[in-house]
Amino acid sequence: MRVHEFEIQSDLQRSDLSAISAKSSHFISDITIDFTLDHKQHRVDVKSLLGMLLVPIKAGTTLRLLTKGKDEEEAMHFMFDLFEPYR
């Protein structure tokens, strides 16, 4: 399992979240993000478009990105790069 934590500096819009979800789907590994919103802990499957769109990710949110599976290292690097414009 690979884990990386970072803070989002700008709000992620629905179009951003759907693009991230779509681009993550070509990996075999499980890809999730954990974060706290309104004092509640959330875990979202990044490959799930509905899951990504249901919970807003606002500026100042600390995300914990987790990848687990055969291509977890490649998935982590790819996903970390996808979140670069928002860090």
N, C-alpha and C positions, 0 to 999 in steps of 0.2 A: 504494500500500500504506500502511495505517495501522498504527502500532505503539504500544502502551502497556504499561508495566511497572508492576506493583504487587505488594505482599506480602499474602498471605492470613493473617488473624489467627485464624481458627478452621477446624477440619477441615470439609471438604465431605463430606457423607454421600451415599450412593447416590441417595437421593431428590432431593437438591439437584442432583447431576450430571445425573440423567435429566431434571429440569425445565429446566435450562439448555440441554441438548442439544435438547430438544423445541422450546423457544422460539426457538432459533437457526435452525431449519430453514426459516423463511419468508423468509430472506435469500438472494439470488442469490450474493453474495460468498462466497469461501472464508473460513472462520473457524477459526483454529488457536490453540492455546496451547502455548508452550514452557516447560519448567521442568526443574530438576535434582532428581532423587530418588535417594538412595543413590549419589551420585557418577556417575550416569548421566543423560545428557541425553534428555529425552522431548519429542516433538512429537505433539500429539493434535488430530485433526479434531474440533472441537466439535460438529459436526452428526452425528457418528458416536456413537450411544448406546453401542455396544460399546466403542469406543475410550475414551470418557469413563469407563466403569465399570471398565475393566481396570487403571487406574493411580490409586492413591489420592492425593488432594491434601490434605496435612496443613498445620496451622497453621505459620507461619514460612516457607512455600514462596513464592518469588518467581515470579510468573507473568508471562509476556510474551505479551500478546494481540495477534494479528495478523489484520487483515482485508484482503482484496484482491478487488476486483471493482467492478461498476457501482454498488452501493449500500454501498461500504465505509465511508464516513463515518457513515451512518445505523446500519450494523451495529456499528461501534465504539462509538458512544454507547449503543446499546441493550445491548450485551454488558457494557460497563463498568458500567452501571446494575444489571445482573443480578448482578454480582459485588460490588456495594456492601455487602450485609449481611455479607460475609465478610472485608472489608478493615478 
